Each structure stands twice: as C-alpha cells, then as structure tokens.
Amino acid sequence: MIDDADRLLLARTLELAERGSRTAAPNPLVGCVIARHGTVVAEGWHVRPGEPHAEAMALEVAQEGARDATVYVTLEPCAHHGRTPPCSDALIAAGVGRVVVLSNDPAPHASGKGLLQLVDAGIPVDVVDDDDPLALAARRQNAGFRSAMTLGRPHVTYKAAQTLDGRTATRTGDSRWISGAEARAHVHELRARAGAVLVGSGTALTDDPELTARDCDPPVEQQPLRVVWDRSARLGAASRLAQTVSRGPVLLLCAPGADASRRAAVAETGIEVVEVADLAAGLNLLHARDIQSVLCEGGAGLAGALHGAGLLDRMIVVIAPKLLGDPLAPGLLGETGTSTAQMADAMSLAAWSSEAIGDDLWIDAWLREPR
C-alpha cells in the first residue's frame, strides 16, 4: 500500500527519468529515489546504454544510507546480466528495507524476475496499480521501449498542425507556418527525443524539410534518423535532406522495383536507400535497428495510411487560431482504407490532454495505451 508521501517521491522518479529522454534508448527511461522516513537520501537516473542504471547511480550516492531505506523506481529493477550488473542484486546487497515500483518491465527475459528476487530475499515490494495515474505516466514515458518489447515495432506518433477548420495546408500545399514559434519549438524537442522522424514523399518534395532538432536547450547530442517514405525514389539531390546528410543520417524507403536510376541518384547523395513492401515492413526495419520511437511529420496521406494499417499509436495536433475556409485544402487524415458510416462506430481515444502553447492549442491524444 502506498501513501501520499510515497506518491510525492514516485512523482520525483518520473522527473528524474526524463533526464535520459534523449540518450537512454534503446534502454528504457528509469528514475530512482532512495529515502529514509520521507527524506531523500539519493537520486539516480539512467543516462545511456552501458552506463549505470538508475538504481546503481542512487546506491553509489547513498552508500550506507541505503540500508533499511525505501527505494522508489519507475521500472522494476533488472535481474539479468547485461552491459551492467543486475540492479536486484545491488539492492539486496545494500540492505534496502522496501522497494516501490511504478511499472513492470515488459521485456520477456526480464518481466517479474527482479521483483521475485527481491521478495525471495525478504524485501517488501509494493507495485503501484496499473490504473493509477502515476503508473500510466510511467508506461507512457517508456512508450517506445514498451512497444518494441510487446509489439515488435516502434511506437508511432503523428504530429500535425491545423487551422481551426481542420486544414493542414492550403490547396497548393503551403503550410508555413500554421502554428506559432512556441509550438514549433516544442516540436523540435519531440524530434530530439525520437529515434526517427518520418515524412512521406509529398511532404519531402513540397515542404523540403530538414527534419533536424534545432535550437534545443541543451543542444542535441545526436540527431534522429530522418526517414522518407518515397515509393518512387523521387527525392532530389538538391533537397535539404540530401544537402544535410553530414548533420545526421537519412534513410529513404522505396517500393520494390522503384526506378534503378532514381535509386542510384539518391544513394549518390549519401542517403541510404532500402526497398520495403509496405509501411509495416518499414517499421520492422527500423525496429531491427533499435529504433523504438517514430515521430511522423508527414501529410494527410501518410497519416491516413498509418492509421488504416493500425500502426498509429499517438497523435499530437496543434490547432492554430486561423481559418482557411477552403474545402479543397487537405485535412488531418487522408485515405485510411476504411469508412465509418455511424458515429457510434468512431474510434474512441484511450486518453487525451490539452494545453495552450503561445497562441495555439496543443492536443496530445493516445489512440492506445502502452502495454
């Protein structure tokens, strides 16, 4: 059973875990607090693969102060030997008095084993209920990791800006800029935290985006993989993506049988070109490369295709206080391959929230909760 004092310290573990949001992947984000009688003794978080886990960092700071203390952690402690020793062994050796966990480890080789080892050692363990808001926040925080472990593909978020009447561009394709500077700055932070940023050929050709994470504080250490879904390999050598390969890798996914000369021309720019059968195969390829989260910044066509294939997990929609009043301008989702005749059959969101950012309304919608 957890009380209000426990909840305050668990909330702190989530804040600590965020410190690894740009660097921890493909490992999960984890935050840890060690406390005695409600007073914090030490804190830790996981920074990057190969470096100490959150519990190990906190134990190193706490030293003897960890004995009989309560350990709060966002993810169950690991019990397996990897690039670092098992955290469950370290907690037992430190003589901690209690462990409180926000979420299970979804990895098949790890799930439940750390908790069982702690219980077998006589350490009381409290696991927060799955439907508790703090537990939900912990699972969402590791949506990419959990998707990789449970679905075998990256977690996909579609980000779009739209006018109040639901248009994402003019009928000519112009979309610069729908949202304000404050919202666009938030998008750069989303890119910094993503394993890959995905657009379709329409966006790549019309908007000519760079897709790097810029003007972030602190500056980005490593750019996300930039991915173009371009079935005909039409991306040109003069595009910003081709011209900025030195700033971060670019991958073009084309259809089998795409024109060989076009593929070769794209490859000459330094862009990697790979043939895939469909979007699902493209996500499988990214999963095989340890990409756990994909931020889709494509247009309505790509978004509709992802949603129609059941590959869309989350939508972030920025609504600007503008009106186009043009029924021929593109909307949020293009063709999905399905139709809904009755409103009662419309898809319900698993969860959503909204906040004002500058002059815009930022809506964060989860189509499904991470498992």
Stockholm file with secondary structure:
# STOCKHOLM 1.0

chainA/1-371         MIDDADRLLLARTLELAERGSRTAAPNPLVGCVIARHGTVVAEGWHVRPGEPHAEAMALEVAQEGARDATVYVTLEPCAHHGRTPPCSDALIAAGVGRVVVLSNDPAPHASGKGLLQLVDAGIPVDVVDDDDPLALAARRQNAGFRSAMTLGRPHVTYKAAQTLDGRTATRTGDSRWISGAEARAHVHELRARAGAVLVGSGTALTDDPELTARDCDPPVEQQPLRVVWDRSARLGAASRLAQTVSRGPVLLLCAPGADASRRAAVAETGIEVVEVADLAAGLNLLHARDIQSVLCEGGAGLAGALHGAGLLDRMIVVIAPKLLGDPLAPGLLGETGTSTAQMADAMSLAAWSSEAIGDDLWIDAWLREPR
#=GR chainA/1-371 SS CCCHHHHHHHHHHHHHHGGGTTTCTTSCCCEEEEEETTEEEEEEECCSTTSCCHHHHHHHHHGGGGTTCEEEESSCCCCSCSSSCCHHHHHHHHTCSEEEESSCCCCTTTTTHHHHHHHHTTCCEEECCTTSHHHHHHHHHTHHHHHHHHTSSCEEEEEEEECTTSCSSCTTCCCTTSSCHHHHHHHHHHHHHCSEEEEEHHHHHHTCCCCCCCSCSSCCSSCCEEEEECTTCCCCTTSHHHHTGGGSCEEEEECTTCCHHHHHHHHHTTCEEEECSSHHHHHHHHHHTTCCEEEECCCHHHHHHHHHTTCCCEEEEEECSCCCCCTTSCCSCCCCSCCCCSGGGSCCCSEEEEEEETTEEEEEEESSCCC
#=GC SS_cons         CCCHHHHHHHHHHHHHHGGGTTTCTTSCCCEEEEEETTEEEEEEECCSTTSCCHHHHHHHHHGGGGTTCEEEESSCCCCSCSSSCCHHHHHHHHTCSEEEESSCCCCTTTTTHHHHHHHHTTCCEEECCTTSHHHHHHHHHTHHHHHHHHTSSCEEEEEEEECTTSCSSCTTCCCTTSSCHHHHHHHHHHHHHCSEEEEEHHHHHHTCCCCCCCSCSSCCSSCCEEEEECTTCCCCTTSHHHHTGGGSCEEEEECTTCCHHHHHHHHHTTCEEEECSSHHHHHHHHHHTTCCEEEECCCHHHHHHHHHTTCCCEEEEEECSCCCCCTTSCCSCCCCSCCCCSGGGSCCCSEEEEEEETTEEEEEEESSCCC
//
